[in-house]
Amino acid sequence: MMVISINTDFARLLVRLADSELVLAQRLCEMCSRGPFLEEDIALSNSALDLLGRAEELYKLLAETEGKELTADDYAYRRNEREFFCFKLVEQPNTDFAWVIARQYLHDVYVKSVFTRLLQSENSKLAGLSEKVLKEIRYSLERSKDWMLRLGIGTEESNHRLQFAIDRLFRFVPELFAFDAVDLKYIPDTEGMILEWKTEVSETLRTAGIQEPELKSTHLRDSREGFHTEYLGHLLSEMQFLPRAYPDATW
């Protein structure tokens, strides 16, 4: 197993963004053939592809930044759990469709704010990539928000399931905003970003008839330092099996 080090603050920013998109993509890939109906099944798979493409582009920029002979596949398949820096929110396993939608919505609101601010990046390639991916993110947010409203005001059962998902996923939200020196160095107006997120989410939950949980610190160790829930290791063992079993294979 090669040792893949992340050596600069800018590289740390890139790998955090890429890891969260990759891991959420894997979660959505697990939903293939499990959507509530055919059209939505295809939509989930398309969303997974968008996330995978976004992660790949970020990993490519990371490799270029680090100046090493590494590929996007090296970053995705040749790092262990403690070497990943995705948010705990995205690594949570699929429970039911309401859970998948709630997780996606909370993620979409966050990354929309992040990449909107990265349009101002001094790195022209990251700024250009941000402009490109924001088109996908806006569409994904529109779709996940629409489902939040449909589930929230749909039936008593759908409302109950969505409330259950929000109640449990909200414990991972404070980590999104536990900004460290790397975030503050490259993401402008983090205070405004928090306000944007809270305003958007609160309005959607209110309209959907969902009670907004209180944001409480859970004292979980931060994923920015490589600490995760028990679910990430299992996800990586499945995702990385073939490249690790056949390291010299070409496709």
ChimeraX attribute file (.defattr): number of C-alpha atoms within 10 A of each C-alpha:
attribute: neighborCount
match mode: 1-to-1
recipient: residues
	/A:1	8
	/A:2	7
	/A:3	9
	/A:4	14
	/A:5	12
	/A:6	16
	/A:7	10
	/A:8	11
	/A:9	14
	/A:10	17
	/A:11	21
	/A:12	18
	/A:13	20
	/A:14	21
	/A:15	25
	/A:16	20
	/A:17	21
	/A:18	28
	/A:19	24
	/A:20	22
	/A:21	25
	/A:22	25
	/A:23	29
	/A:24	25
	/A:25	25
	/A:26	20
	/A:27	18
	/A:28	25
	/A:29	18
	/A:30	16
	/A:31	19
	/A:32	16
	/A:33	14
	/A:34	16
	/A:35	16
	/A:36	11
	/A:37	9
	/A:38	11
	/A:39	9
	/A:40	14
	/A:41	16
	/A:42	16
	/A:43	16
	/A:44	24
	/A:45	19
	/A:46	17
	/A:47	20
	/A:48	24
	/A:49	17
	/A:50	19
	/A:51	23
	/A:52	21
	/A:53	17
	/A:54	21
	/A:55	25
	/A:56	21
	/A:57	17
	/A:58	26
	/A:59	26
	/A:60	18
	/A:61	20
	/A:62	24
	/A:63	21
	/A:64	14
	/A:65	14
	/A:66	16
	/A:67	9
	/A:68	10
	/A:69	8
	/A:70	15
	/A:71	15
	/A:72	18
	/A:73	13
	/A:74	15
	/A:75	22
	/A:76	21
	/A:77	17
	/A:78	18
	/A:79	17
	/A:80	18
	/A:81	19
	/A:82	13
	/A:83	20
	/A:84	25
	/A:85	23
	/A:86	27
	/A:87	27
	/A:88	25
	/A:89	23
	/A:90	26
	/A:91	24
	/A:92	21
	/A:93	18
	/A:94	16
	/A:95	10
	/A:96	15
	/A:97	19
	/A:98	23
	/A:99	21
	/A:100	21
	/A:101	23
	/A:102	24
	/A:103	23
	/A:104	23
	/A:105	22
	/A:106	22
	/A:107	23
	/A:108	22
	/A:109	23
	/A:110	22
	/A:111	21
	/A:112	22
	/A:113	20
	/A:114	20
	/A:115	22
	/A:116	18
	/A:117	18
	/A:118	21
	/A:119	20
	/A:120	17
	/A:121	17
	/A:122	10
	/A:123	12
	/A:124	12
	/A:125	13
	/A:126	19
	/A:127	17
	/A:128	14
	/A:129	17
	/A:130	23
	/A:131	16
	/A:132	14
	/A:133	19
	/A:134	18
	/A:135	11
	/A:136	16
	/A:137	23
	/A:138	15
	/A:139	13
	/A:140	23
	/A:141	20
	/A:142	15
	/A:143	16
	/A:144	22
	/A:145	24
	/A:146	16
	/A:147	19
	/A:148	26
	/A:149	19
	/A:150	14
	/A:151	25
	/A:152	25
	/A:153	16
	/A:154	14
	/A:155	11
	/A:156	10
	/A:157	12
	/A:158	17
	/A:159	21
	/A:160	14
	/A:161	20
	/A:162	25
	/A:163	24
	/A:164	15
	/A:165	20
	/A:166	21
	/A:167	15
	/A:168	11
	/A:169	19
	/A:170	19
	/A:171	18
	/A:172	18
	/A:173	19
	/A:174	14
	/A:175	20
	/A:176	17
	/A:177	14
	/A:178	11
	/A:179	14
	/A:180	9
	/A:181	8
	/A:182	15
	/A:183	18
	/A:184	11
	/A:185	12
	/A:186	18
	/A:187	20
	/A:188	16
	/A:189	12
	/A:190	17
	/A:191	9
	/A:192	11
	/A:193	20
	/A:194	14
	/A:195	11
	/A:196	15
	/A:197	18
	/A:198	14
	/A:199	11
	/A:200	13
	/A:201	18
	/A:202	16
	/A:203	13
	/A:204	19
	/A:205	20
	/A:206	13
	/A:207	14
	/A:208	22
	/A:209	18
	/A:210	23
	/A:211	13
	/A:212	16
	/A:213	15
	/A:214	9
	/A:215	11
	/A:216	11
	/A:217	12
	/A:218	11
	/A:219	8
	/A:220	13
	/A:221	12
	/A:222	16
	/A:223	19
	/A:224	23
	/A:225	12
	/A:226	16
	/A:227	19
	/A:228	22
	/A:229	15
	/A:230	12
	/A:231	13
	/A:232	21
	/A:233	16
	/A:234	12
	/A:235	18
	/A:236	19
	/A:237	14
	/A:238	10
	/A:239	15
	/A:240	16
	/A:241	12
	/A:242	12
	/A:243	16
	/A:244	14
	/A:245	9
	/A:246	9
	/A:247	12
	/A:248	7
	/A:249	9
	/A:250	6
	/A:251	2
